[in-house]
Amino acid sequence: MDGVKAAKRRKITDKSVPNALAQLPEFAEDSQMYQSLLEMEKKLDWTMNRKKVEVQDALARNPTTVRTLRLFLSHTVSEQSWQTGEVGAEGINFETGQGIPAWTLKVEGRLLELPNQRARDRVPLRKFSTLIKRMIVELDRDPTLYPDGNVIEWPRGPTVQQPLDGFTIKRTGDQPTKVRLIIYLEQTPEQYKVAPDLGNVLGIKEESRVGIIQAMWNYIKINGLQDKTDRRRIRADDYLRPIFGGEGIMFHQLPELVNRYLMPPDPVVIHYSINPAQIPPERPSAWDIEIKMEDTSLKSRIMVTVQSSKDSASDLTKLDDEIALLSQSLHNSHTKRQFLQSFARDPANFIQTWLASQSRDLESVLGSGPSEGATIRAEELRRSDFFRLPWVEEAVAVHEGLRLASRGMQ
């Protein structure tokens, strides 16, 4: 029963034209064009499958890009002497902060839009707080006057936090203050600083772990350091010998070796000055910082392409099935044409030959009949190829079926 279901599910995939039909003068030109199309289709299918694998590999590796994070620093002041004039002690309210000189520092950031980007390819930009791991603000003030609150730290918590476009820091005071802003970036993939011993050899200072291992492997291939006898062994040259600590290492030890020379990347350090005695600048100060992150725009375009390719694949499958059915119909028509042409040339001889052939095939399959299978020539029985003919399997199945049926009746 399973065999019958499998046969029903089996699709016709042969799309070729019969050779005898292709050689006919009236079909020769069309057949040649059709064969050329089949060859072109094979090449196109191979190219499409290769590109599909590349796209899937790109999606698995999360495509990355370098974007520009623009950081803005600005400040405002309040209740300063040049704003309120001379205010006595009676005008100060320590509970509400009214009359106490103060200033406010704003730290904001946003990603810059890509140039020449189509509107449909734009995706919502990430908030500033999602682009940094940690931020430390150090205030250089007189500790005798302002002993507390001179170091402010924002660490990203393990729990989900509301994304922010910026941070605001408010402090009291009327003295000039130097601000040191330290930012640890959130980059994708994770970036590492390479120790000078290895970085000078590879020519890189900061890269992802995979990128550093790849650079190491490229250096090995370019300098021919892979052992010719044992391809798993890497030989050391004069530059790598201090790093390897010997004359060579095994290939699987490369990641562990590289990890020894990886360090956390240097943070971004920005200096800013606040002078409450002066009017704050009208425009904020800005710094551009390069940051590596996942290319969501490219990933979305790839996903759209993959989805559209799936829809196109189903349409192409239907067209292939139709072509295969038409090709099978052409094969059947060609067989009928040959049958009728042979019959038209000599009807009587054709009928006699056809009946003899059918009788012989039936006796060969069933092994019975008027001659009890004696019409099978002895030399054919002696040849092993005779028992590998297409009808043999069917004959054995029929014979076993009859035998089992007769046993069941008994």
C-alpha positions as CSV (number, residue, x, y, z in Angstrom):
1,M,0.0,0.0,0.0
2,D,2.9,2.4,0.8
3,G,4.4,1.6,-2.5
4,V,1.2,2.6,-4.3
5,K,1.0,5.9,-2.4
6,A,4.7,6.6,-3.1
7,A,4.1,5.9,-6.8
8,K,1.1,8.4,-6.8
9,R,3.2,11.0,-5.1
10,R,6.1,10.6,-7.5
11,K,6.5,13.5,-9.8
12,I,7.5,13.5,-13.5
13,T,10.8,15.3,-13.7
14,D,12.1,14.4,-17.2
15,K,11.8,17.5,-19.5
16,S,13.9,16.3,-22.4
17,V,12.6,15.8,-25.9
18,P,12.9,12.3,-27.6
19,N,16.1,12.0,-29.7
20,A,14.2,10.5,-32.6
21,L,11.8,13.4,-32.6
22,A,14.6,16.0,-32.2
23,Q,16.3,14.6,-35.3
24,L,13.3,15.1,-37.5
25,P,13.9,18.0,-39.9
26,E,10.6,19.7,-39.1
27,F,11.4,19.7,-35.4
28,A,15.2,20.1,-35.5
29,E,15.4,23.9,-35.0
30,D,12.8,24.0,-32.3
31,S,14.3,21.1,-30.5
32,Q,17.8,22.8,-30.5
33,M,16.3,26.0,-29.1
34,Y,14.5,23.9,-26.4
35,Q,17.7,22.1,-25.4
36,S,19.6,25.4,-25.2
37,L,16.9,26.7,-22.8
38,L,17.3,23.6,-20.7
39,E,21.1,24.1,-20.5
40,M,20.6,27.7,-19.6
41,E,18.1,26.7,-16.9
42,K,20.6,24.3,-15.3
43,K,23.2,27.0,-15.1
44,L,20.7,29.5,-13.7
45,D,19.5,27.0,-11.1
46,W,23.0,26.4,-10.0
47,T,23.7,30.1,-9.7
48,M,20.5,30.7,-7.8
49,N,21.2,27.8,-5.3
50,R,24.7,29.1,-4.7
51,K,23.4,32.7,-4.1
52,K,20.7,31.2,-1.8
53,V,23.3,29.5,0.3
54,E,25.3,32.8,0.5
55,V,22.2,34.7,1.6
56,Q,21.4,32.1,4.3
57,D,25.0,32.3,5.5
58,A,24.9,36.1,5.6
59,L,21.7,35.9,7.7
60,A,23.3,33.4,10.0
61,R,26.3,35.6,10.6
62,N,24.2,38.8,11.2
63,P,25.5,41.4,8.7
64,T,27.2,44.3,10.3
65,T,28.0,47.8,9.3
66,V,29.7,50.9,10.7
67,R,27.4,53.7,11.7
68,T,28.1,57.2,13.1
69,L,26.8,58.1,16.6
70,R,26.6,61.8,17.0
71,L,27.0,62.8,20.7
72,F,25.7,66.2,21.9
73,L,26.8,68.0,25.1
74,S,25.2,71.1,26.4
75,H,24.4,72.9,29.7
76,T,22.2,75.4,31.2
77,V,22.5,77.5,34.4
78,S,20.0,78.8,36.9
79,E,20.0,81.2,39.8
80,Q,23.5,82.5,39.1
81,S,24.4,85.9,40.4
82,W,24.6,87.4,36.9
83,Q,21.0,86.2,36.4
84,T,19.4,87.2,39.7
85,G,21.7,89.9,40.9
86,E,22.8,90.0,44.6
87,V,20.4,87.9,46.6
88,G,20.6,87.8,50.4
89,A,20.3,84.7,52.6
90,E,16.6,85.5,53.1
91,G,16.0,84.8,49.4
92,I,17.3,81.2,49.5
93,N,15.0,78.3,50.0
94,F,17.0,75.1,50.7
95,E,13.9,72.9,50.4
96,T,12.9,73.9,46.9
97,G,16.3,75.0,45.7
98,Q,15.1,78.5,44.9
99,G,17.9,81.0,44.9
100,I,20.7,78.3,45.0
101,P,23.1,78.6,42.0
102,A,23.0,75.5,39.9
103,W,23.7,74.1,36.4
104,T,22.3,71.3,34.3
105,L,24.4,69.1,32.0
106,K,22.6,67.3,29.1
107,V,24.2,64.3,27.3
108,E,22.3,63.2,24.2
109,G,23.1,61.0,21.2
110,R,21.6,59.8,18.0
111,L,22.5,57.7,15.0
112,L,22.9,59.6,11.8
113,E,20.8,58.6,8.8
114,L,22.4,56.8,6.0
115,P,23.0,59.0,2.9
116,N,20.8,58.3,-0.2
117,Q,18.7,55.7,1.7
118,R,15.3,54.9,0.2
119,A,12.3,55.7,2.4
120,R,11.0,52.1,2.3
121,D,14.4,50.8,3.5
122,R,14.5,53.0,6.6
123,V,14.0,51.3,10.0
124,P,13.5,53.0,13.4
125,L,16.8,54.2,14.8
126,R,18.0,52.8,18.1
127,K,17.9,55.0,21.2
128,F,21.1,56.3,22.6
129,S,21.0,54.2,25.8
130,T,20.9,51.0,23.7
131,L,24.2,51.9,22.1
132,I,26.3,52.1,25.2
133,K,27.1,49.6,27.9
134,R,28.2,52.0,30.6
135,M,28.7,55.8,31.0
136,I,30.7,57.5,33.7
137,V,30.7,61.3,34.3
138,E,33.5,62.7,36.4
139,L,33.2,66.3,37.7
140,D,36.4,68.1,38.5
141,R,35.3,70.3,41.4
142,D,36.6,71.5,44.7
143,P,35.9,68.5,47.1
144,T,35.8,70.8,50.1
145,L,32.9,72.8,48.6
146,Y,31.2,69.9,46.8
147,P,32.2,66.6,48.5
148,D,29.4,64.4,47.1
149,G,28.0,63.6,43.6
150,N,31.2,64.2,41.6
151,V,31.2,60.8,40.0
152,I,28.0,59.7,38.2
153,E,27.7,56.2,36.7
154,W,25.0,54.8,34.5
155,P,25.4,51.0,34.0
156,R,23.0,49.1,31.9
157,G,21.0,46.8,34.2
158,P,20.3,43.1,33.6
159,T,16.6,43.8,33.4
160,V,14.9,45.5,30.5
161,Q,15.1,49.3,30.7
162,Q,13.2,52.0,29.0
163,P,15.4,53.2,26.0
164,L,16.5,56.8,26.4
165,D,17.7,59.5,24.0
166,G,19.9,61.1,26.6
167,F,20.7,61.8,30.2
168,T,20.4,64.9,32.4
169,I,22.7,65.7,35.4
170,K,21.9,68.7,37.7
171,R,24.2,70.0,40.3
172,T,24.4,73.1,42.5
173,G,27.4,75.4,42.3
174,D,28.7,78.6,40.7
175,Q,32.3,77.5,40.1
176,P,33.8,76.5,36.8
177,T,33.7,72.7,36.4
178,K,35.6,70.4,34.1
179,V,33.6,67.4,33.0
180,R,35.2,64.1,31.9
181,L,32.8,61.8,30.1
182,I,33.7,58.1,29.7
183,I,31.5,55.9,27.4
184,Y,31.8,52.2,26.8
185,L,30.1,51.4,23.5
186,E,27.8,48.5,22.8
187,Q,29.1,47.1,19.5
188,T,28.1,44.2,17.3
189,P,30.0,41.9,17.1
190,E,31.8,42.4,20.4
191,Q,35.1,44.3,19.8
192,Y,38.4,43.6,21.6
193,K,41.7,45.5,21.9
194,V,44.6,43.4,20.6
195,A,47.7,43.3,22.8
196,P,50.7,45.0,21.0
197,D,52.7,41.7,20.8
198,L,50.1,40.2,18.5
199,G,48.6,43.4,17.1
200,N,51.9,44.6,15.6
201,V,52.3,41.2,13.8
202,L,48.7,41.2,12.4
203,G,48.5,45.0,11.9
204,I,45.3,45.4,13.8
205,K,44.5,47.3,17.1
206,E,40.9,46.5,17.6
207,E,38.6,43.9,16.1
208,S,36.1,41.2,16.9
209,R,37.3,37.8,18.1
210,V,36.3,36.2,14.8
211,G,38.0,38.9,12.8
212,I,41.3,38.5,14.8
213,I,41.3,34.7,14.3
214,Q,40.6,35.3,10.6
215,A,43.5,37.8,10.4
216,M,45.7,35.3,12.2
217,W,44.8,32.5,9.7
218,N,45.4,34.9,6.7
219,Y,48.9,35.6,8.1
220,I,49.6,31.9,8.4
221,K,48.4,31.2,4.8
222,I,50.3,34.1,3.2
223,N,53.6,33.2,4.9
224,G,53.1,29.4,4.3
225,L,53.3,28.5,7.9
226,Q,51.0,25.5,7.7
227,D,53.1,22.3,8.0
228,K,53.1,20.4,4.7
229,T,53.2,17.0,6.3
230,D,50.8,17.5,9.1
231,R,48.3,20.1,7.9
232,R,46.9,20.4,11.5
233,R,50.2,21.9,12.7
234,I,51.2,25.6,12.4
235,R,54.9,26.4,12.3
236,A,56.1,29.6,13.9
237,D,58.2,32.2,12.2
238,D,60.5,34.8,13.9
239,Y,57.5,37.0,14.7
240,L,55.1,34.3,16.0
241,R,57.7,32.4,17.9
242,P,57.4,34.6,21.1
243,I,53.6,34.4,20.8
244,F,53.5,30.6,20.3
245,G,56.1,30.1,23.0
246,G,57.8,27.5,20.8
247,E,58.3,26.3,17.3
248,G,54.6,25.6,16.6
249,I,51.1,24.8,17.8
250,M,48.2,22.7,16.6
251,F,45.5,24.4,14.5
252,H,42.7,23.8,17.1
253,Q,44.8,25.8,19.7
254,L,44.6,29.1,17.7
255,P,41.4,30.4,19.3
256,E,42.7,29.7,22.8
257,L,46.0,31.4,21.9
258,V,44.3,34.5,20.4
259,N,42.1,34.8,23.6
260,R,45.2,35.4,25.7
261,Y,46.0,38.6,23.7
262,L,42.5,40.1,23.8
263,M,41.6,43.0,26.2
264,P,38.6,45.1,26.7
265,P,38.5,48.0,24.2
266,D,39.4,51.5,25.3
267,P,36.4,53.7,26.2
268,V,35.5,56.9,24.4
269,V,36.7,59.8,26.5
270,I,35.2,63.3,26.0
271,H,36.2,66.5,27.9
272,Y,33.8,69.4,28.4
273,S,33.9,72.6,30.5
274,I,31.1,74.3,32.3
275,N,31.5,78.0,33.5
276,P,28.3,79.1,35.3
277,A,29.6,82.7,35.3
278,Q,29.1,82.9,31.5
279,I,26.1,82.6,29.3
280,P,25.9,79.0,28.0
281,P,26.5,78.4,24.2
282,E,23.3,78.5,22.1
283,R,24.3,75.4,20.2
284,P,25.4,72.1,21.8
285,S,28.9,70.8,21.2
286,A,29.0,67.7,19.1
287,W,31.3,64.7,18.5
288,D,31.0,61.9,15.9
289,I,31.8,58.4,17.1
290,E,32.0,55.3,14.8
291,I,30.2,52.3,16.1
292,K,29.9,48.8,14.7
293,M,26.3,47.4,14.8
294,E,24.0,45.0,13.1
295,D,22.9,46.1,9.7
296,T,19.2,45.9,10.2
297,S,18.5,47.7,6.9
298,L,20.4,45.1,4.9
299,K,19.0,42.2,6.9
300,S,15.4,43.4,6.3
301,R,16.1,43.7,2.6
302,I,17.6,40.2,2.5
303,M,14.5,38.9,4.4
304,V,12.2,40.5,1.8
305,T,14.3,39.0,-1.0
306,V,14.2,35.5,0.6
307,Q,10.5,35.7,1.1
308,S,9.9,36.8,-2.5
309,S,12.2,34.0,-3.7
310,K,10.1,31.5,-1.8
311,D,6.9,32.8,-3.6
312,S,8.8,32.7,-6.9
313,A,10.1,29.1,-6.2
314,S,6.5,27.8,-5.8
315,D,5.5,29.4,-9.1
316,L,8.6,28.0,-10.8
317,T,7.8,24.5,-9.4
318,K,4.3,24.7,-10.9
319,L,5.8,25.7,-14.2
320,D,8.3,22.9,-14.1
321,D,5.5,20.4,-13.4
322,E,3.6,21.7,-16.4
323,I,6.7,21.4,-18.6
324,A,7.3,17.9,-17.4
325,L,3.7,16.9,-18.1
326,L,3.9,18.4,-21.6
327,S,7.3,16.6,-22.2
328,Q,5.7,13.3,-21.1
329,S,2.8,14.0,-23.4
330,L,5.2,14.6,-26.2
331,H,6.9,11.2,-25.4
332,N,3.6,9.4,-25.5
333,S,2.6,11.1,-28.7
334,H,5.9,10.2,-30.3
335,T,5.4,6.5,-29.3
336,K,1.9,6.5,-30.7
337,R,3.1,8.1,-33.9
338,Q,5.8,5.4,-34.3
339,F,3.2,2.7,-33.6
340,L,0.8,4.0,-36.2
341,Q,3.5,4.6,-38.8
342,S,4.7,1.0,-38.5
343,F,1.1,-0.2,-38.7
344,A,0.4,1.9,-41.8
345,R,3.5,0.6,-43.7
346,D,2.6,-3.1,-43.4
347,P,-0.6,-3.8,-41.4
348,A,-0.7,-7.6,-41.7
349,N,3.0,-8.1,-40.9
350,F,2.8,-5.6,-38.1
351,I,-0.2,-7.3,-36.4
352,Q,1.5,-10.7,-36.7
353,T,4.8,-9.4,-35.2
354,W,3.0,-7.5,-32.5
355,L,0.9,-10.5,-31.5
356,A,3.9,-12.8,-31.4
357,S,5.8,-10.3,-29.3
358,Q,2.9,-9.9,-26.9
359,S,2.4,-13.7,-26.6
360,R,6.1,-14.2,-26.0
361,D,6.3,-11.5,-23.3
362,L,3.2,-12.9,-21.6
363,E,4.6,-16.4,-21.5
364,S,8.0,-15.1,-20.3
365,V,6.3,-13.1,-17.4
366,L,3.9,-15.9,-16.3
367,G,6.1,-18.9,-17.3
368,S,3.0,-20.6,-18.5
369,G,0.8,-21.0,-21.6
370,P,0.6,-23.4,-24.5
371,S,4.4,-23.9,-24.5
372,E,4.7,-23.7,-20.7
373,G,7.5,-21.2,-21.2
374,A,9.3,-23.2,-23.8
375,T,9.3,-20.3,-26.2
376,I,12.0,-18.7,-24.1
377,R,15.2,-19.5,-25.9
378,A,17.8,-21.5,-24.0
379,E,20.6,-19.1,-24.8
380,E,18.6,-16.3,-23.2
381,L,18.1,-18.2,-20.0
382,R,21.9,-18.9,-19.9
383,R,22.6,-15.1,-19.9
384,S,22.4,-13.4,-16.5
385,D,21.4,-10.1,-18.2
386,F,18.1,-11.7,-19.1
387,F,17.1,-11.8,-15.4
388,R,17.9,-8.1,-15.0
389,L,15.4,-6.9,-17.5
390,P,12.7,-4.4,-16.3
391,W,9.9,-7.0,-16.4
392,V,11.7,-9.5,-14.1
393,E,10.8,-7.8,-10.9
394,E,7.1,-7.5,-11.9
395,A,7.1,-11.2,-13.0
396,V,8.5,-12.3,-9.6
397,A,5.9,-10.2,-7.8
398,V,3.0,-11.6,-9.9
399,H,4.3,-15.2,-9.4
400,E,4.7,-14.7,-5.6
401,G,1.3,-13.1,-5.5
402,L,-0.4,-16.0,-7.2
403,R,1.5,-18.5,-5.0
404,L,0.4,-16.8,-1.8
405,A,-3.1,-16.5,-3.1
406,S,-3.4,-20.1,-3.9
407,R,-1.9,-21.0,-0.5
408,G,-4.5,-18.8,1.2
409,M,-7.3,-20.6,-0.7
410,Q,-6.1,-23.9,0.6
